[in-house]
Every structure is written in structure tokens, then in C-alpha cells.
């Protein structure tokens, strides 16, 4: 889990707010998938 959070932190560099970073961590750690338009 710690490695997933570190990876999410690295991927979130350049995002504007802390909220976006936290959302990235929740998505990666929870193995959630975003819906896509078909």
C-alpha cells in the first residue's frame, strides 16, 4: 500500500491542488476504475 501511495504521489506532480493528489491516491489504492465514454 505504501508503494502505491508513493507512486500516486509521483504521478500527481504538477496537479494544481492537494485535493487532486488525494483523489489520485484514493483511486490507485482502492483499485477503482473511472468510467469512460464509449
C-alpha positions as CSV (number, residue, x, y, z in Angstrom):
1,X,0.0,0.0,0.0
2,X,2.8,2.4,0.8
3,X,4.4,1.8,-2.6
4,X,1.0,2.6,-4.3
5,X,0.8,5.8,-2.4
6,X,4.3,6.8,-3.3
7,X,3.6,6.1,-7.0
8,X,0.4,8.1,-6.8
9,X,2.4,11.0,-5.3
10,X,4.9,10.9,-8.2
11,X,2.1,10.7,-10.8
12,X,0.3,13.7,-9.2
13,X,3.2,16.1,-9.5
14,X,2.1,19.2,-11.4
15,X,-1.6,18.9,-10.4
16,X,-2.9,22.1,-9.0
17,X,-4.3,21.2,-5.6
18,X,-3.9,18.8,-2.7
19,X,-7.4,17.6,-3.4
20,X,-6.3,16.2,-6.8
21,X,-3.4,14.4,-5.3
22,X,-5.6,12.8,-2.6
23,X,-8.1,11.8,-5.2
24,X,-5.3,10.1,-7.2
25,X,-4.1,8.2,-4.1
26,X,-7.7,7.0,-3.4
27,X,-8.2,5.8,-6.9
28,X,-4.9,3.9,-7.1
29,X,-5.0,2.5,-3.6
30,X,-8.7,1.5,-3.9
31,X,-8.2,-0.1,-7.3
32,X,-11.1,2.0,-8.6
33,X,-11.6,2.5,-12.3
34,X,-13.0,5.6,-13.8
35,X,-15.9,5.2,-16.2
36,X,-15.1,6.0,-19.8
37,X,-17.3,7.3,-22.6
38,X,-17.9,4.8,-25.3
